Amino acid sequence: MAVFISQESLRTFFDNLAPNRDRWIHRYSFYYDELTRVHTSLIVKESSVLDIGCGTGHLLAHMKPKRGVGVDFSHEMIKVAQKNYPHLTFRVMDAHKLEFNETFDYIVLSNLVGYTEDIWQVFRELQSVCHKNTRIIVSNYNYLWQPFFTIAEKLQIKMPDQRQNWLPQEFLRHFLYLNGFSVVKQGKYLHSPFHLGGLGKLVNRIFSVLPIVNNFGCIEYIVARPTFFQEKLVKHTSVSIIVPTYNEAGNISTIVEQMPKIGTKTELIFVDYPGIDRTHERILQVKRKYSGPLTIKLVQQKLKDGKIGALRLGVKKATGEILLTFDADVTIPPRDLLKFYTTLVEGRAEVINGTRLVYPTEKGAMRFLNFLANAFFAHLFSWALQQHFTDTLCGSKGLYKKDFERFEKEITSYDHLDRYGDYFLLLHAYTRNLQIAEVPLRYTQRKYGDTKLQRFTNGWQFLRVFVYFFWQVKLKEVN
């Protein structure tokens, strides 16, 4: 798993790097010239360009825009950029919150997304600086080159760097799609970062077009166009958030305080199974004191039939058109459920599966065996469902209530094996041909209570779910 690095630590790192960055660029000019060539080949001359994460402005200046604006969250990088290229505009700004009153022909994010805290939010912010013909250019390191870059950095033949969150192109395509952008072109380039006595350019030109070999360029790029302009205004709807609880008394206040209002009406439904820490009484206490925009309900779960039983009880009491599930351990930010709602009402998907395994997780948030199990089942069901999943066991999911009610009408022989409900939702969505989308979430360590997951017992149950599903559904599809 990647190591989580705070945005403040990154800012300090890049502030310290700023005085020496241009020396590194000059020292390895062949690599940076080729990197510039990739971007200039994608941009029409005399265009307006916004470079997000511009560093010291080298790439923006060499793209020779009619109007060039560079932003970076490092004050020191911007100081150097302003000094080097006074004919361009540079501003200190966070990619997660763009503040402009203009749009641009091209928006460039070069080697940026791997450092961002919330890729979904960064791509969402791009909407505010687009016009109908804007093109988004996202370039990033090819994660296959990570071992080489690590060695090169230790040998001091590469600019110092921080550990990035390495994202394959299919991840970036998906996140762009979720935020109203359609990919029109993508590729890989720069198979040789060195001059090689004059052969470097030839290698890069030839290898970039050869089948199979072209996948190994160290720079990946995507060009996307905005599609959100053509979409109809969304119809905002009511939302029910179902939170199963069992010995979670210490988390109730946090959930209520941090849960945002979502949609036209938001009801927060706690479904509690009696435990030893009086969670039921704590919910009632918090409910009495609460005076915010949420409607809070409490449902008592009498049978110990797991989270799927709690979900079914919650749905019976739900009045919202959209159902969102949230784990009471508060290991993901409640505000991230807004992303689920947005994706659903914009029609980009019909079922949302949260994923905790895209961003680096907080140290101690997920034990190593849990990580391996999540990765194993994600790969297994990705193969079976013919869709890329990274985390099928995330407890946060979203769908329309009408679809859940349809699922309930067709109970399968393997539903009883899934006490958590994750596969109940995903497999029924698959068999009904509903579009499933993954939304990335930040995953942090639990502050109160213990995990309810029994690694080996539940792992065996999940494996049986897969075998039953494969036997009863997948083989019938083939035959």
C-alpha positions as CSV (number, residue, x, y, z in Angstrom):
1,M,0.0,0.0,0.0
2,A,1.2,3.5,-0.8
3,V,2.2,5.8,2.1
4,F,-0.2,8.7,2.8
5,I,1.6,12.1,2.7
6,S,-0.2,15.2,3.9
7,Q,-0.7,18.2,1.6
8,E,1.2,20.4,4.0
9,S,4.2,18.0,3.9
10,L,4.1,18.1,0.1
11,R,4.0,21.8,0.1
12,T,7.1,22.0,2.3
13,F,8.9,19.5,0.1
14,F,8.2,21.5,-3.1
15,D,9.0,24.8,-1.4
16,N,12.4,23.4,-0.6
17,L,12.9,22.0,-4.0
18,A,12.0,25.2,-5.9
19,P,15.5,26.9,-5.9
20,N,17.1,23.8,-7.5
21,R,14.3,22.6,-9.8
22,D,15.5,24.5,-12.9
23,R,19.0,23.1,-12.4
24,W,17.7,19.6,-12.6
25,I,15.7,20.5,-15.7
26,H,18.8,21.9,-17.3
27,R,20.9,18.9,-16.3
28,Y,18.5,16.4,-17.9
29,S,17.3,18.7,-20.7
30,F,16.7,15.8,-23.1
31,Y,14.0,14.3,-20.9
32,Y,12.3,17.6,-20.3
33,D,12.5,18.6,-23.9
34,E,10.8,15.4,-24.9
35,L,8.2,15.9,-22.2
36,T,7.5,19.4,-23.6
37,R,7.2,18.0,-27.1
38,V,4.5,15.6,-26.0
39,H,2.4,18.5,-24.6
40,T,3.1,21.0,-27.4
41,S,2.0,18.4,-30.0
42,L,-1.4,18.3,-28.3
43,I,-1.9,22.1,-28.2
44,V,-2.8,24.4,-31.0
45,K,-0.6,27.5,-31.1
46,E,-1.9,30.9,-29.9
47,S,-4.3,29.2,-27.5
48,S,-5.0,30.1,-23.9
49,V,-3.5,27.6,-21.5
50,L,-4.0,27.0,-17.8
51,D,-1.2,24.9,-16.3
52,I,-2.3,23.4,-12.9
53,G,0.7,22.4,-10.8
54,C,3.0,24.5,-13.0
55,G,6.1,24.3,-10.7
56,T,8.7,26.9,-11.9
57,G,6.8,27.5,-15.2
58,H,9.2,25.7,-17.5
59,L,6.5,23.6,-19.3
60,L,4.0,26.5,-19.6
61,A,6.6,28.8,-21.1
62,H,7.7,26.3,-23.7
63,M,4.1,25.7,-24.8
64,K,4.2,29.4,-26.0
65,P,0.5,30.2,-25.3
66,K,-1.3,33.3,-26.4
67,R,-2.4,33.7,-22.7
68,G,-0.6,31.5,-20.2
69,V,-1.6,31.1,-16.6
70,G,0.1,28.8,-14.1
71,V,-1.0,27.8,-10.6
72,D,0.8,25.9,-7.9
73,F,0.2,25.4,-4.2
74,S,3.9,26.0,-3.5
75,H,4.7,29.7,-2.9
76,E,8.4,29.2,-3.6
77,M,7.7,27.6,-7.0
78,I,5.5,30.5,-8.0
79,K,8.2,33.0,-6.9
80,V,10.7,31.3,-9.2
81,A,8.2,31.1,-12.1
82,Q,7.3,34.8,-11.9
83,K,11.0,35.8,-11.9
84,N,11.8,33.5,-14.9
85,Y,8.8,34.2,-17.1
86,P,7.3,37.7,-16.3
87,H,5.3,37.7,-19.5
88,L,3.1,34.9,-18.1
89,T,0.7,34.9,-15.2
90,F,1.3,32.8,-12.1
91,R,-0.8,32.4,-9.0
92,V,-0.6,30.5,-5.7
93,M,-3.7,28.2,-5.8
94,D,-4.8,24.8,-4.7
95,A,-6.0,22.5,-7.5
96,H,-8.8,21.4,-5.2
97,K,-10.3,24.9,-5.2
98,L,-9.8,26.9,-8.4
99,E,-10.7,30.6,-8.3
100,F,-11.0,32.0,-11.7
101,N,-13.5,34.2,-13.6
102,E,-12.3,33.0,-17.0
103,T,-12.1,29.9,-19.1
104,F,-9.2,28.4,-21.1
105,D,-8.7,26.6,-24.4
106,Y,-6.4,24.0,-22.8
107,I,-6.0,22.9,-19.2
108,V,-2.8,21.0,-18.4
109,L,-2.3,18.7,-15.4
110,S,1.3,17.4,-15.8
111,N,2.6,15.1,-13.2
112,L,0.0,16.4,-10.7
113,V,-2.8,13.8,-10.0
114,G,-0.5,11.5,-8.2
115,Y,0.1,14.1,-5.5
116,T,-3.5,15.2,-5.0
117,E,-5.6,14.5,-1.9
118,D,-8.8,14.1,-3.8
119,I,-8.7,13.4,-7.6
120,W,-12.5,13.5,-7.9
121,Q,-12.6,17.0,-6.5
122,V,-9.7,18.2,-8.7
123,F,-11.4,17.0,-11.9
124,R,-14.7,18.5,-10.7
125,E,-13.1,21.9,-10.3
126,L,-12.0,21.8,-13.9
127,Q,-15.7,22.4,-14.9
128,S,-15.4,26.0,-13.7
129,V,-12.6,26.9,-16.1
130,C,-13.9,25.1,-19.2
131,H,-15.8,26.3,-22.2
132,K,-17.5,24.0,-24.7
133,N,-14.3,23.4,-26.8
134,T,-11.8,23.2,-24.0
135,R,-9.4,20.2,-24.0
136,I,-8.1,18.7,-20.8
137,I,-4.5,17.2,-20.9
138,V,-3.6,14.9,-18.1
139,S,-0.1,13.4,-18.1
140,N,1.5,11.2,-15.5
141,Y,4.3,8.7,-14.9
142,N,3.7,5.2,-16.1
143,Y,3.6,3.2,-12.8
144,L,5.6,0.4,-14.6
145,W,8.6,2.7,-14.4
146,Q,8.4,3.2,-10.6
147,P,11.3,0.9,-9.7
148,F,13.5,2.6,-12.3
149,F,12.6,6.1,-10.9
150,T,13.3,4.9,-7.4
151,I,16.8,3.7,-8.3
152,A,17.5,6.7,-10.4
153,E,16.6,9.0,-7.5
154,K,18.9,7.1,-5.1
155,L,21.7,7.4,-7.7
156,Q,21.0,11.2,-7.9
157,I,20.4,11.0,-11.6
158,K,16.7,12.1,-11.2
159,M,15.1,15.1,-9.5
160,P,14.2,14.4,-5.9
161,D,10.5,13.4,-5.5
162,Q,7.9,12.3,-3.0
163,R,6.1,9.0,-3.3
164,Q,3.2,9.3,-5.6
165,N,-0.2,7.6,-5.7
166,W,0.3,5.7,-9.0
167,L,-2.9,5.6,-11.1
168,P,-3.3,3.6,-14.3
169,Q,-5.0,5.3,-17.2
170,E,-8.3,3.4,-16.8
171,F,-8.6,5.0,-13.3
172,L,-8.1,8.5,-14.7
173,R,-10.6,7.8,-17.5
174,H,-13.2,6.7,-15.0
175,F,-12.7,9.7,-12.7
176,L,-12.9,12.1,-15.7
177,Y,-16.1,10.4,-16.8
178,L,-17.6,10.8,-13.3
179,N,-17.0,14.5,-13.6
180,G,-18.4,15.2,-17.0
181,F,-15.4,14.6,-19.3
182,S,-15.0,12.2,-22.2
183,V,-11.6,10.9,-23.3
184,V,-10.8,11.6,-27.0
185,K,-7.2,10.5,-27.1
186,Q,-4.6,8.7,-24.9
187,G,-1.2,7.2,-25.3
188,K,2.2,6.6,-23.9
189,Y,5.5,8.2,-24.9
190,L,9.2,8.6,-23.9
191,H,10.6,5.1,-23.9
192,S,14.1,6.6,-23.5
193,P,14.6,9.4,-21.0
194,F,18.2,9.7,-22.1
195,H,19.8,11.1,-25.3
196,L,21.7,7.9,-26.1
197,G,24.2,9.6,-28.3
198,G,21.5,11.0,-30.6
199,L,19.3,7.8,-30.7
200,G,17.0,8.8,-27.9
201,K,14.6,10.7,-30.1
202,L,14.5,7.9,-32.7
203,V,13.7,5.4,-30.0
204,N,10.9,7.5,-28.7
205,R,9.3,8.1,-32.1
206,I,9.4,4.5,-33.2
207,F,8.6,2.7,-29.9
208,S,5.6,5.0,-29.3
209,V,3.8,3.5,-32.3
210,L,4.9,-0.1,-32.1
211,P,2.2,-2.6,-30.8
212,I,2.8,-3.9,-27.3
213,V,6.1,-2.0,-26.9
214,N,4.2,1.3,-27.0
215,N,2.7,0.4,-23.6
216,F,6.0,0.9,-21.9
217,G,6.6,4.6,-22.4
218,C,7.4,6.3,-19.1
219,I,4.9,9.2,-19.7
220,E,1.1,8.5,-20.1
221,Y,-1.2,11.2,-21.4
222,I,-4.9,11.6,-21.8
223,V,-6.8,14.3,-23.8
224,A,-10.4,14.8,-22.7
225,R,-13.3,17.1,-23.7
226,P,-16.1,18.4,-21.5
227,T,-19.5,16.7,-22.0
228,F,-21.3,18.2,-19.0
229,F,-22.5,21.2,-21.1
230,Q,-24.7,18.9,-23.1
231,E,-26.3,17.2,-20.1
232,K,-29.7,18.2,-19.0
233,L,-30.2,19.8,-15.6
234,V,-30.4,17.1,-13.0
235,K,-33.5,16.5,-11.0
236,H,-32.5,16.7,-7.3
237,T,-33.9,14.0,-5.1
238,S,-34.4,13.0,-1.5
239,V,-31.8,10.8,0.2
240,S,-31.9,8.2,3.0
241,I,-28.5,7.4,4.6
242,I,-28.6,4.0,6.4
243,V,-26.0,3.4,9.2
244,P,-26.0,0.0,10.8
245,T,-24.6,0.2,14.3
246,Y,-23.3,-2.4,16.9
247,N,-21.2,-1.2,19.8
248,E,-20.5,2.2,18.1
249,A,-21.7,4.6,20.8
250,G,-18.5,6.7,20.6
251,N,-19.0,7.4,16.9
252,I,-22.6,8.6,16.9
253,S,-22.0,12.3,17.6
254,T,-19.3,12.4,14.9
255,I,-21.6,10.9,12.3
256,V,-24.4,13.4,13.0
257,E,-22.1,16.4,13.3
258,Q,-20.2,15.7,10.1
259,M,-23.0,14.3,7.9
260,P,-23.9,16.9,5.2
261,K,-27.3,17.7,3.9
262,I,-27.6,15.9,0.6
263,G,-30.4,16.4,-1.9
264,T,-33.8,18.0,-1.3
265,K,-34.2,16.1,2.0
266,T,-31.8,14.0,4.0
267,E,-32.8,11.4,6.5
268,L,-30.2,9.6,8.6
269,I,-31.4,6.2,9.6
270,F,-29.5,4.3,12.4
271,V,-30.3,0.6,12.5
272,D,-28.9,-0.6,15.9
273,Y,-28.4,-4.2,17.1
274,P,-28.1,-4.2,20.9
275,G,-24.6,-4.4,22.3
276,I,-22.7,-3.7,25.5
277,D,-22.0,0.1,25.1
278,R,-25.6,1.3,25.0
279,T,-25.4,2.7,21.4
280,H,-29.2,2.8,21.3
281,E,-29.4,5.3,24.2
282,R,-26.6,7.3,22.7
283,I,-28.5,7.7,19.4
284,L,-31.6,8.8,21.2
285,Q,-29.6,11.3,23.3
286,V,-27.9,12.8,20.2
287,K,-31.2,12.9,18.3
288,R,-32.9,14.9,21.1
289,K,-30.2,17.5,21.1
290,Y,-29.9,17.8,17.3
291,S,-31.4,20.8,15.6
292,G,-29.8,20.7,12.1
293,P,-31.1,20.0,8.6
294,L,-31.1,16.2,8.9
295,T,-34.0,14.0,9.9
296,I,-32.8,11.4,12.3
297,K,-34.5,8.0,12.7
298,L,-33.7,5.0,14.9
299,V,-34.6,1.4,14.0
300,Q,-34.1,-1.5,16.4
301,Q,-32.6,-4.7,14.8
302,K,-33.9,-7.7,16.7
303,L,-32.4,-10.5,14.7
304,K,-28.6,-10.9,14.4
305,D,-28.7,-11.1,10.7
306,G,-25.7,-8.9,9.9
307,K,-25.5,-5.6,8.0
308,I,-27.6,-6.9,5.2
309,G,-30.4,-7.4,7.7
310,A,-29.9,-3.9,9.0
311,L,-30.0,-2.5,5.5
312,R,-33.3,-4.2,4.8
313,L,-34.8,-2.8,7.9
314,G,-33.5,0.6,7.1
315,V,-34.9,0.5,3.6
316,K,-38.4,-0.3,5.0
317,K,-38.2,3.0,7.0
318,A,-36.6,5.0,4.2
319,T,-38.6,7.7,2.4
320,G,-35.7,8.9,0.2
321,E,-35.5,8.1,-3.5
322,I,-31.7,7.5,-3.2
323,L,-30.2,5.1,-0.7
324,L,-26.7,5.6,0.6
325,T,-25.0,3.2,3.1
326,F,-22.4,4.4,5.6
327,D,-20.3,2.4,8.1
328,A,-20.6,3.6,11.7
329,D,-16.8,3.3,12.2
330,V,-16.4,6.7,10.4
331,T,-13.3,5.5,8.6
332,I,-14.3,7.6,5.6
333,P,-15.4,11.3,5.7
334,P,-19.2,11.6,5.7
335,R,-18.9,14.4,3.2
336,D,-17.7,12.0,0.5
337,L,-21.3,10.7,0.2
338,L,-22.0,13.9,-1.7
339,K,-19.9,12.3,-4.5
340,F,-22.2,9.2,-4.6
341,Y,-25.3,11.4,-4.8
342,T,-23.8,13.6,-7.6
343,T,-22.8,10.6,-9.7
344,L,-26.3,9.1,-9.3
345,V,-28.3,12.2,-10.1
346,E,-26.1,13.1,-13.1
347,G,-26.9,9.7,-14.5
348,R,-23.3,8.5,-14.7
349,A,-24.1,5.3,-12.9
350,E,-27.0,3.5,-11.3
351,V,-25.1,1.8,-8.5
352,I,-22.1,3.3,-6.6
353,N,-19.4,1.3,-5.0
354,G,-17.0,3.1,-2.8
355,T,-13.3,2.2,-3.0
356,R,-10.8,2.7,-0.2
357,L,-7.9,1.4,-2.3
358,V,-7.2,4.1,-4.8
359,Y,-5.8,6.7,-2.4
360,P,-3.1,5.9,0.1
361,T,-4.7,4.8,3.4
362,E,-3.8,6.2,6.8
363,K,-1.3,4.1,8.6
364,G,-3.0,1.4,10.7
365,A,-6.4,1.9,8.9
366,M,-6.4,-1.4,7.2
367,R,-4.4,-4.4,8.4
368,F,-2.2,-6.2,5.8
369,L,-4.3,-9.4,5.7
370,N,-7.4,-7.3,5.1
371,F,-5.7,-5.5,2.3
372,L,-4.7,-8.7,0.7
373,A,-8.2,-10.1,1.0
374,N,-9.8,-7.0,-0.4
375,A,-7.4,-7.0,-3.4
376,F,-8.0,-10.7,-4.0
377,F,-11.8,-10.4,-4.0
378,A,-11.6,-7.3,-6.1
379,H,-9.6,-9.1,-8.8
380,L,-11.9,-12.2,-8.6
381,F,-15.1,-10.2,-9.0
382,S,-13.5,-7.9,-11.6
383,W,-12.9,-11.0,-13.7
384,A,-16.4,-12.4,-13.1
385,L,-18.3,-9.2,-13.6
386,Q,-16.1,-8.0,-16.5
387,Q,-15.6,-4.6,-14.8
388,H,-12.6,-3.2,-13.0
389,F,-13.1,-3.1,-9.3
390,T,-10.5,-2.2,-6.7
391,D,-12.5,-2.7,-3.4
392,T,-15.7,-4.7,-3.5
393,L,-15.9,-4.9,0.3
394,C,-16.3,-1.2,1.0
395,G,-19.3,-0.6,3.2
396,S,-20.3,2.7,1.5
397,K,-22.5,2.2,-1.5
398,G,-25.3,4.1,-3.3
399,L,-28.3,3.2,-5.4
400,Y,-32.0,4.2,-6.1
401,K,-34.5,2.7,-3.7
402,K,-36.6,1.4,-6.5
403,D,-33.7,-0.7,-7.7
404,F,-33.1,-2.2,-4.2
405,E,-36.7,-3.1,-4.0
406,R,-36.3,-5.0,-7.3
407,F,-33.3,-6.8,-5.9
408,E,-35.5,-8.0,-3.0
409,K,-38.0,-9.6,-5.3
410,E,-35.3,-12.0,-6.7
411,I,-33.5,-13.6,-3.7
412,T,-30.9,-16.0,-4.8
413,S,-29.6,-19.1,-3.1
414,Y,-26.3,-17.4,-2.3
415,D,-27.7,-14.2,-0.7
416,H,-27.8,-15.7,2.8
417,L,-24.0,-16.2,2.6
418,D,-23.3,-12.5,2.5
419,R,-24.0,-11.0,5.9
420,Y,-22.5,-7.7,4.9
421,G,-24.6,-7.0,1.8
422,D,-21.7,-5.9,-0.4
423,Y,-22.1,-8.7,-2.9
424,F,-25.9,-8.7,-2.6
425,L,-25.9,-5.2,-4.1
426,L,-23.1,-5.7,-6.7
427,L,-24.2,-9.0,-8.0
428,H,-27.9,-8.1,-8.3
429,A,-26.8,-4.9,-10.1
430,Y,-24.8,-7.0,-12.5
431,T,-27.6,-9.5,-13.2
432,R,-30.0,-6.6,-13.9
433,N,-27.5,-4.9,-16.2
434,L,-27.2,-1.7,-14.1
435,Q,-24.2,0.5,-14.6
436,I,-21.8,0.3,-11.6
437,A,-19.2,3.0,-10.9
438,E,-16.5,3.2,-8.3
439,V,-16.0,6.4,-6.4
440,P,-12.7,6.9,-4.5
441,L,-12.7,7.6,-0.8
442,R,-10.1,8.5,1.8
443,Y,-9.7,5.8,4.4
444,T,-8.6,6.6,7.9
445,Q,-8.1,4.7,11.2
446,R,-11.0,3.9,13.4
447,K,-11.1,6.1,16.5
448,Y,-13.6,4.1,18.6
449,G,-14.5,0.5,18.8
450,D,-13.3,-2.6,17.0
451,T,-13.9,-4.0,13.5
452,K,-16.7,-6.5,13.2
453,L,-15.1,-8.3,10.3
454,Q,-14.0,-11.9,11.1
455,R,-11.3,-12.3,8.5
456,F,-11.2,-16.0,7.9
457,T,-14.9,-16.8,8.6
458,N,-16.2,-14.0,6.5
459,G,-13.5,-14.6,3.8
460,W,-14.7,-18.1,3.5
461,Q,-18.3,-16.9,3.2
462,F,-17.3,-14.4,0.4
463,L,-15.5,-17.1,-1.5
464,R,-18.7,-19.3,-1.3
465,V,-20.7,-16.4,-2.6
466,F,-18.4,-16.2,-5.6
467,V,-18.6,-20.0,-6.3
468,Y,-22.4,-20.0,-6.1
469,F,-22.6,-16.9,-8.3
470,F,-20.2,-18.3,-10.9
471,W,-22.0,-21.6,-11.0
472,Q,-25.5,-20.3,-11.1
473,V,-25.1,-17.1,-13.2
474,K,-21.8,-16.9,-15.1
475,L,-21.9,-20.5,-16.5
476,K,-25.5,-20.0,-17.6
477,E,-24.4,-16.9,-19.5
478,V,-21.7,-18.9,-21.3
479,N,-24.1,-21.7,-22.1
